[in-house]
C-alpha cells in the first residue's frame, strides 16, 4: 500500500481526476441509498411490524375504500386470524391551550384497540386499551411528543390534565414517542366512544346499522402462527357471507389486506428503485472512465513493469501491486464520496416532495456507511481488475527493446479494451438520457395541462371542531355567517366554501338513479359529490356552460338543485340537455334532485387524471365540517389572510386560521413528485453524458498520442488535413454509433420501468429516442473532433525522430 500511495502521488493529475470521478459516483449512490434505506429498508418502529396489516374494504369502483360501521364490527367479532383489529379516521384537530394561540394539527379518531394493534407504548402515561377504555364515555386523548413539546412546552404534568380538542375537554392519558405518527403526520389521537370511529357527518338512524356509509380505515395485527394469506382467505369468506346476507348494500364488496410497510411506502417504492438504478449506472460509467485512465497509465508504465518483471516479480505480484493502487483510489474516492454524500443528503432533503413517507428517518447511518464501503471495494474491482490483468502480461524482453516493437502487442490489446469501455459508456448513457428525456417530456406535458380553474385564487382550509359544531345545521350556519362577513369587505372580490379541495383527490362519491331509467343493483352510474356555496364557480373561474348558478334560495323546503360537470353530462345524457332531469341517491327516499346547470370540467384528482364525473350540491343540502374557503382578491394572499382571520375571530375567537395559499402553489405541489424524479434522473443523465464525452475524448486523445509516428508519415507523404482528421474522427464516431445502437436496444427494455411515471407520451416515443441518439452522436463528434485537430500540429520530422 505504501508503494501504491507513492505511485499515485507521483502522478497527481491522474490521481485527482480518478478520485474525483469515483468520489462523485459514490456520493450520488450514497445519497440515494440513504433515502432508500430510510424509506424502504428500515423497519417500521413498531414491535413485530411485519405482523401489522392494513385492512381495506373494496368494491368494483374502489380497491382501497373505507369501511362501513356494521361490516367492521362483523370483521372485528368474527375474524380469528387477526389478534387485534382497530378502526381509525383521519381528521384535523383544533387544540386550544390557555395563553397560546389555538393550533390545528393532523390527528385521528381511533378505536380502543388502535395502539395494541401497533404495539406501541406511551413515553409518558399510557395509551388506550380495550380492557380499560372500551365503551368509555369520558373524552380521552393521546398526544404526540411534538405536540407535547411545541404546544404544551414539554409540561411533565400533562398526563391526567384536560386539553380542549375540537371544542371538547379531553383528558390526556399519554404522550407517544417522537417517531410515532401513524396515520402519517398525526399529532393527536382521540378515543371514539363507539366500537367504530365517529363519522364526519350526521348519520340518520343507528350508525352501527348503516351499511351505505363507508368512511374510515382499519389496521390489524395477525394472530400468532397465521399468515397474511390465511387472514386474507378468512376475511374474504366473512365478506362473502355479508354479501349474501345484505345483497342490497354489500353486492360487490370485498376486503383486501396488505402489510403496513407496503401501505406506507408502496407509492414511492418504484420511483426510488428507479433512481437507485440510475445512480448505479452513473457509477458504472465512472468506473469505466477510471478503468480507461488506468489502461492509458499502464501503457506509460510499460518499461517500469518490464523492469520489475526482469528483476523477478511474478505476474501475481504485479497484479497485486496494480490492484493495490486501484484499492487506494477506491478508498480515497469512497472517503470523498461519503463526505460529499452528507451534503448530497441535505440537498435531497431540501428538494424531496412532502408526500414521500418517512423522510425524517433518512440519514447516513451505519448501514449506509457500510454500503459506501462495499460500493468502493466493488468499484475497485470494476475499474482495476481488467487493467491490472492486461498490464501484468508485459513481455519484459519486448518492452525493453525498441519502442515501436513494444507498442504493437500490448497497445492493440489495451486499445480494444478501452474501445469496449467507451462503447459501454455510450450505451449506458443513452439508456439514462432516453429515460430522462421521456420523463422531461412527460413533465412538460403535465405542466401544460389546464386545471380548469383560476390558479390565482387563494384557498384557506376551514375545518370546524365537531364538539362545538356537532351537526350539519350548525356547520352550515357558521360558513354562511363567514361568507356574509367577507362580502362586506372591500378587499374581497369573490368568496365561497367548498369540499373537496382542488387536486387533493379526497372526494365524496356515490351511486345514483336517473328518473325514468332502470339500473341493476351495483350498476348504477356513480359520480363524485362536491358541496359548494352559490358563488363557488364564479370564484374559481369555472365556466357555467348552460343553466344557472345556485342561489341563496336553494335550500329547504325548496327542492334541491344540482349542477353537473360536462363529463357527467356527456356520459349520462349524451346528445341531449341534462337541464331539468332528475336523480336521486337512494331508491328508498322520495327526494329527487333536479339538474339546473352544467359546469365546465376541472381536474380535482390531479393534473394527470382525466376529469371525473362531478355532481355539485348546495352546501346547505350536504353540510360538512371540513370545508375550505376559496377567495379571489386583487390584494392576493396577504389581503385574504388578514380578512379571513378578522372575520373568523369575530365568529369564534378560538378558531385557528391557517395561512392561505394560492392555488398555483397547490398545482405546483401536485406535480412535485414527477418534478423530483425528472430533476434527479436528468441530473444523473447529464453527469453520464459528461462522463461519456470525457471517455470518448480521452480515447481519441490517447489514440492520437499513440499514432504520432503514423500521423507524421501520412503528413510527410502528402495527406491533406481533412483526411487526417476524418480518419481519427471516424474512429470515435464508429464507437459512438455502436454504443448508440446497443443503447437503443437497452433503452427499449429499460423504459418499460419508467412507463408508470409517464403522462401523455409512450415509453417508445420515437422522437425522444431519435433526439437523444442525435444529441449523443453530436457530443461524441465534438469529443472526437477536438483532439483530432491536435494531429494537424504534428511535425513529421519531429514525429519520425522521436522514435
N, C-alpha and C positions, 0 to 999 in steps of 0.2 A: 504493500500500500504506500510505503514511502517512495518507492520507485515510481508508482503511478502518479502520486501527487507531484513529484519532481518533474515528471514528463509533461504533465498538464500545465504546470507553471512555466515550463519552457516555451509553451505555445499559448500565450494568454488570449489572443484574439479568438482562436478556435474554442478554448475553454469557456470564455464568456458567452459566445454565441450558443454553444451546446447547452450550457447550464440554463441560460435564459429560455431557450426553446423548450427544454424538458420542464423547467420550473413553471412556465405558463400553462403547459398542458396539464401538469399535476395540480396546479392551483384551481383550474376550471373543474377538474374531476373532483377535487376535494370539496369545493363549494357545493356542487350539485349533489354529491353523495351525502353531504351533511344534511341537505334538505330531504333527500330520500330516506336517510336514516331516521331523522326526527319525525317525519310524517308517516312513512310506510313501515319501517323496520322496528322501531322502538315499540315495545308492547304498551298497551294502554295501562294507565296507572291504577288498575283495579285488580284485586286478587282473582286468580284463575280467570283472567279476562277472556280467554278462548272459550269459556263456557257461557258467555253472555251473548244473547242473540236479540236482534231487532225483529219484532213480530208485526208484519204488515197485513192489513186487510186488503184484499184485491177484488177487482171487478173487471169486466171486459174493457172498460174505458180508463181504468186507473190501477196500474200494477202496484203502486205504493200508496194506498189510501188510508184513511183514518178508520177507527173502529166505531161501531155503534155500541151504546152502553149495554144492552142486553146480550149482544153477541160476546162482548168482552167478558161479562160476568159468566157466561157459559164456558168460555175457554178457561177462565180462572178456576172455576169449580171442577171441571171435568178433566183437564189436561194433567196426566200423571207424569208425563215426560219433562215437565217444567217444575223445577223445585220452587220457583217463585215467578210470578207474573205481575208486572206493575204497569199502570197507565200514567201518562203524563200529557199535558197540553201546554205548549209554549205560550207565553204571554208577556206583555210589557207591564212591569210592576212599578208603581209610584211609591217611593219611600219618603216619609216626612219625619224629620228629627228636629227637636227644639233648637232654635238658634242657628239653623242651617237652611239653605235653600233646598226645596224638595228636589229629589233626583228621580230620573226614570231609568230603570235598568231592565235588562232581559232576565226572564225568570221562567218558572214553570209551576203549574198546579199539578200535584202528584198524589198518587195513592200511597197507602201506608207501607206497601212492600218495596217502594222505589229504591231506597238506599240498601235494603237487604239484597235486592237483585244485583246491584252494582258492587256489593261487598265493601262499601266504604264506611269508615268510622269518622266521627267528627274530631276536629282538632280541639275544640272546646265543647263541653256539654255532650249532647247525644244527637242521634238522628231519629227519624220516625221509625217505629217498628209496629208490626201488626199486633203483637201481643199487648202492647201498651196503648197504641193510638188508634186502632181500628174502630171506626164509628165515633171518634171523639168529636164533640161539638165545639169545643174551645178552639178558636183560631190559633194555629201553631205555624211557626216558620223556622226554617234553617237558612242561614245566610252564608255567603262565600267569604273567604279570607279577604278578598279585595274589597268587598262591601264593608266588612268589619274594619278594615284599615282606613279606607278612604272616606267612608260616610260616617263611621262611628268612632274615628280616632283611636282604633285598637282598644276600645274600652274593655278591660278584663272582666268587668261585672255584667256584661251584656246578657249572659245566659240567665233566663228567667225574667228578664225585663220585657216591657211592652214596646212594640215598634209599630207605628202606623204604616200599613201597607195597603195601597188601594182603598184608602179611607177607612180601614178597619184596624183596630188594635190587635196585633198578633203577639203571642208570647214567643220569644226567641228561645228555642231549645238547644241550638247548637251552631257552631261555626265550622265550616268544612275546610279541609286542607287547601293550599294555594292552587294546586293543579287540577282540582276537581271543578269542572264547569260543564257537565252534561245536563241537558242539551247544550251544544256548543255555545259558549258565551254567557251561560246562565250565571246569575249572581245572587239569586234567592229562590227558595223553594217553599211553596205553601201547601199544607196538607189539605186535601179535599175531604169534606165531611161525609162524602158518599163513597161507595165502592169504586166509582169512576171519577175522573176529573170533572169539575163543573163545566157546563158548556159556556161559550162566549155570548150566546143569545138566549132569549126567552124560549123555553120549550113548553108547549101546551100539553098538559096531561102529565103522566108519570114518566120521568126521564128513563127509568130502568125498563120501560116497555116500548120506548120509541126506537124503532129499528131503521128508520129512514134518515136519521141524523148521525152522520159519521164525522167526528170532529177531533179525535185525539189519537195519540200514538201509544205503542206498547213495547216494553222491553222485558225479556225474561232470562232466567238462568236455568240451564239444563240440569236435570237431576243427575246424580252420580251414576256413571255407567251407561248413560243414554247418549246416543249420537245425535247430531243435528238431523240426520236423515230419518231417524226413528221419531223424533219430535215433529218433523215435517209431516210424516205419514199420519201421526195421531191427530194433529191439528186439522189436517185436510179431511180426515174422517168426521171430526166434530163439525167442521164447516159444511160438509155434505149432508149431515144429519139435520143441521139448522135449515139448509136449503129445502129439504123435504118437508120440514115442519112449517116453514114460513115462505112458501113459494112467491107470495106477492112482493115481499121485501128482499128476500135473500137469493133470488134466482141469479145465478152467475157469480155469486160472491164466493171467494175462497180465502186462503191465508198463505202467506209466504214468510219464511224466516231466513235471515242472513246473519253471519257473525257481526257483532257490533263494530269490530275493527273495520270490516269491509263497508259497513254502513257509513262510517265516518270518513274513510279515505277513498272510497271507491270512485268518486267522481274525478279525482286528481291523479289516480294511480297511473293510468296510461300516459298522461302528459308528462309526469315526472320521469317515467321509464324511457320515454322518447328522448327527453333532454339528456338523461344519463347516457343513453346510447350515442347521442350526438357528441358529447364531450369525449366519450371513449374513442370515437372516430378521429376527433381532433388530436388526441394523444397518439393514436396510431400514425397519423400523418407527421406529427412532431418526431416520433421515433424513427420514421423513415428518413426524415431530413437529417437527423443526427447520425444515423447509420451511413447515409451518403457522405456526410462530412468525415466520418471515421475511415471510410474506404479511400477518400481522397488523401487523408492524412497518412494512411498506410502506404500509399504509393510514394509519398515523400520520405517515408521512413524505411524504404526497402533496403538501403545499404546498411542502416543500423541493425535491422532484423537479420540480415545476411551475416553480419559480423558476429552477432550473438550466436547464430547457428554454427558458424565456423569455429567459435570458441567452445562449442559443446552443449549449447542449450537445446533441450529436446523440444519437439513440437508442443507437447503438453505444457512445458514451461513457458513457451511463447504465448500460447492461448491463455494461460493463467495470468501472464503479465498484461495482455491486452484486455482481458475481461476485468482485471483489477482496475484498469483505467475507466472502463465503462461503469463499473460499480461506483467508483469515486464520482464520476459525472452524475450518476443517478442519485447518489447520496446528497451531493450539493444541490442538484435540481429538486430533489424531494424536500430538503430543508427550505429552499426558496419557495417551493410550491406550497408548503404548509404555512409559511409566513404570509404569502400573498393570499392563500385560501381564507385566512382570518378576515382580511379586508374584503375579499370577494363575498364572503357570507354576509357581512354587514351591508354590502351593496345589494345583494339579493333580498335581504330582509326589507330594504328600503323600497324596492320595486315590486315585491311579490304581492299578488292580489289579496284583498281581505278575505275572500272566500276560501282560501286554502286552509284546511284544518291543521291544528297542532303546530302552527308556526312558532309558538312560544317555546317549543321543545327542540328547535333547531339550534345546534351548537357544534363546535369541534370538540367532541368528547374522545374517550379512549378508542372507541370503535372506528371513528373517522380517522384518527391519527394512525391507527394500525392499518387501515385501508390505504392511507397515503404511503406508508412504508412498503406495503405489499405492491402497490402500483409502481413505486420507484424501483423495486427489485425486478418486477416483470419488465419494466421499461428497459432496464439494463440488459436483460436477456434479449429483448426485442431488437434493440438497436446495436447491441455489442456482439452477439454471437456470430452472425454471418461475417462481419468484417474481421473478427478475430480468427475464424477458421480459414478465411481466404488469405489473410496476411501471414498466417503461420505456415503456409505452403511455399514460402520463399525458397528458391533454389540458390543457395549461397554462392556456388561457383558461377552461375549465370549472372547473379546480381552484382558480383564484384568485378565482372568483366565490363565490356563496353555498354554504355547507357542505352544505345539503340537496341542491342540484343535484349538488354534487361527489360525494356518496356513491352516487348512483344507478348510474352506469355501471361504474366500476372495482370498487365494492363487491360488486355481484352476481357479477362475474367471479371475484373472489377468493373469495367465499363458496362458489361452485360448486367451485372448485379445492380449497379446504380441506375441503369435504364429501367430495370424492372421495378425498382423502388419508385422512380418518378411516375411510371405508368400507374402504380398502385395509388400514389398520392393523388394524381389527377382523377382517377376513378372514384376514390372515396370523397374527394372534394365535390365532384359533380353530384353524387348522391345527396350530400348535405345542401348544396346550392339548390337543387331541384326541390327538396323538401322545404327549404326556407322560402323559395320563390312561390311555391304553392300556398304556403301559409300567409305570406305577404299579400299575394293576390287576393286570397280569401278575406283577409282582414280589411283591405281597401274596399272590397265589395260590401263588406258588412258595415263599414262606416258610412257608405253612401246610401244605405237603406233609410227611407223616410219613416220615422216612427209613427207618423200620423197625428202628431200633436206639436204644439209650440214649445220648444225646449227652453225658452226664456222665462217660463212660468216658474214660480217658487213653490216648493212643496214643504209643508210643515206637518210632521206626524202629530196627531192629536188623540191618542188613546185615552179613554175615560176609566177611572177606577170603578169596578163594578160594585164595590162595597158602598160607594157614595151614590152611584148612578146604577141601581140594580136592574132596571128594566128598560125596554126599548123606548117607552114613553119619556122617561127622564133623560135618556141619552139623546133622543131626537130634539127635546126641548133645549138642552144645552147647546147643541150645534146650531139650532135656529137662532137663539139669542146671540151667539157669537157672530153669525153671519150678519145679523141685523146691526150689530155694533160696528162691524168692519165696513158696512155700506155707508156709514156716516163719516168715514174718514176720507179726507180728500186725496191722500196719497195712494189709496187703493182703487184700482180701476175695476177689477172683477174679483170675486171670491166665491169659492164653492167648497163643499165637502164631498168626499167620495171614498169608496172602497171597491176594488183594490187599488194600490198604488201602481203607477205605470212601470212596466218592465220587471216587477217583482215576482210575477208568476203565482202569487197567492190568490187564487180565485175561488169564490163560492161557485158551485155549479150544480146542475140538476137536470132531470128529465122532465119533459112537459108534453102535454097533449094539445093538438090543434083542433079547434072546433070543426066538426064535420069529417074528421078522419079517424080511422080505427087503427090503432097500433097494438101489436102483440106485446105482451109483458116482456120487458127487457130490451125492446127495440124502439122505444120512444126516442124522438130526437132529444139531444142534450145541448145545453148552452152554458157558458159562463155567465154568472149573475153579478152585476155591478149595482151598488146603491149610490145614487148621486143626488145632489141638490139641483134646483132648477137652472142655475147659471153654469153648471159644470162644462157643458160642451162649448159654450162661449168662452169661458175662462181658459180652457185647454186648447182652443183653436181647432177643435174637431168639427168639421163641417156638418151641417144638417142637410142631407141630400133632399129629403122631402118630408112633409108633415110639419109638426110643431115641436117646440121645446116644452118641458114640464113647466108648470106654474105653481104658485103658492096655493091655488085652489084644488090641486090634485092630491087631496087627502080625504080620509074617511069623513063622512059616509059616501063621498062621491066614488064612482067606480075607479079602480086603479088603472092608470095608463102604463104602457111600457114603450120604450124606444129600442129598436133592434139595430144592430150594425149591418153594413152592406153584405158581409159574408153570410150572416144568418138569413138575411132576406133572399139572397140568391139561392141558398141551399133549400130553404123550406117553402119559398113561394117563387120558383123560377118562372120568369116571363110574365109575372103579374105583380101588382102593387100589394104589399102587405098591410097597407093602411086599412084600419077597420077590422082586420082579422083578430080573432080572439084565441087565447091559450089559457091553460090552467096547469098547475103543477101537481095536483092530486085529484084523482078521479072521485075521491070521497068528499071533496069540497065543492061547494056551489060557486065559489068566486072565480070569475073569469077576468083576465087582463086583456085590455084592448090595445093594439098597436096604434100609436099616434104619430110615430116618426121613424125615419131611417137615418142613422148617423154614418159618417164615414168610418172606415176601418182604422184602428190603431193597434200597435203591437204591444200587448200587455204581458206577454210571456217571454219577451226577448227579441232582439233585432233579427236573430237567426231563426225565428219561428214565424210561420205564416200567421196572419190574423185569424183568431179563433172566433167562432160564433159567440156574440155577446148580447145579452138582454139587459138593458138599463131599467132599473126600478126607482121610483121616488124614494128618497131615504126615509121618509115617514112610514112608508109601507114595508121597508126592510131595514129597520134601525140596527146598527151595530156599534159596539163600544170602542172600536179601534179604527175609526175613520181618519182621514188626513185632510188637511186644508190644502187647496191649490189656489194660489193668489197671483194675480197679474198686477204689477205696479211699475210705473215709469221710474221709480226710485230704486228698483232692483231688490236684492235680497235683504240689504240692510234696512230699508224702509219697511219691508214686510215684517221682519223680525220684531222691530220696535212696536209696530202697530198691533201685531198679534199678541205680543206679550202684554201690552197695556189692556187690551180687551179681555184677554183670558183672566188676568188678575182682578178685573172688575167682577167677573162672574165667580171665580174660585181662586182665592189667594194662594191656596196650597197646591195648585196645579203646576207641575213643571212644564216648561215650554222648551222644546228642543229647537236648536238653531235651524232656520230654514235653509233649504238647498235648492239651487236652480236645477230644473230637470235636465239641463245639459250635463251636469255632473253625474246625475243618475244614469243617463245614457252612456256617458264615458265609462262609468264603473261597470256597466253591464257588459262591456267588451274588454274588461281588464284582463281576464284570463287569456283570451286569444292574443291580446297585445303583449302580454308577458311571454307567452310561448313564441310568438313571432320575433320579438326583440332578442330573446336569448338564442333561438336557433339561427336567426340572422347573424348575430354576433359570432357564433361558432362557425357559420359558413364563411363569413368574411375572413376570419382567422385562418380557416383551412385554405381559402383561396390565396391568401398571402403566403402561407407556407408552401403551397404547391408552386406558386410563382417563384419563390426563392429556390425550391428544388430544381425547377427547370433551368433557372438562371445559373445555379451552381453547377449543374451538369454540363451545360454548354460552355461555361467559363472554363471548367476543368478540361473539357474536350479541346477547346482552343489552345489551352496551355500545353496539352499533351501532343497536339498536332502542329506545334510551331514549325518543326523541320519540314513536314509535309506541305504546310501552307507556304513556307518560304520557297520551296521548289516549284509549287504551282505558280506563284507570282513571278519567279525567275523565268519560267517557261512561257510567260505572257498571258496568264489568266486574268480576265477582267474582274474588277471589284464585285460586280453583280454575281459573277459565277462563284466567287469565293464565299460571299455572304449567303447566297441561296443554298449552297451545299450544307453550310452549318445550320441555317435556319431550318432546312428540310429535316435535319436530324432531330431537332427539338419538336417540330410540328408532327413528325411521324409518331413520336412517343405520345404526344398530346392527343392525337387522333385515336390511337389505340386505347389510351386511357379513357377518352370520352366514350368510345364505343362500349367498352366494358362497363363504364359508369352508367350509361343509359340503360343497359340491361339490369344492373343492380338497382337503379332508381325505380324502374317499373315495379320491382318487388317491394322495395323499401317504402315507397309512397303509399302502399296499401295500409301501412301502420298509421300514417297521419290523415288518412281519408276521413276518420271520425271527426277531425277538427276542421274540416273544410266547409265553406259556405259558398254556394253559387259557382263552384268550379269543380271539375272532375279531377281525380288523382292522376289521370293520364293526360292532362291538358297538353296538347301538342305545342301550343305557343310557348308555354313555360319551359318545356323540355328544349325546344329549339333555341329560345333566348338564352337559357343557361349554358347550353353547349356552345353557342356563338361567343358568349362572354368568356368562357373558359379558354376557348381556342384563341381569342384575341389576346388575353393575358399571356398565354403560352407563347404567342408570336412575339409580343414585346419582350418577354423574358428571354427568348432565343435571339432576337434581333440585336438587342443592346450588346451582349458580349461578342456577337459575330462581327460587329463593327470594329472591335479591337483587332480582329485578324488582319484588317486592312493596314494596320500600322506596323505589321511585321516587316522588318528589313531583311531581304533574302540573304544578304551576306552575313548579317549577324546570326540569323537562324541557322545557317549552314556551319558557321564557325563554332557555334555553341556546343556542337556535338564533338 
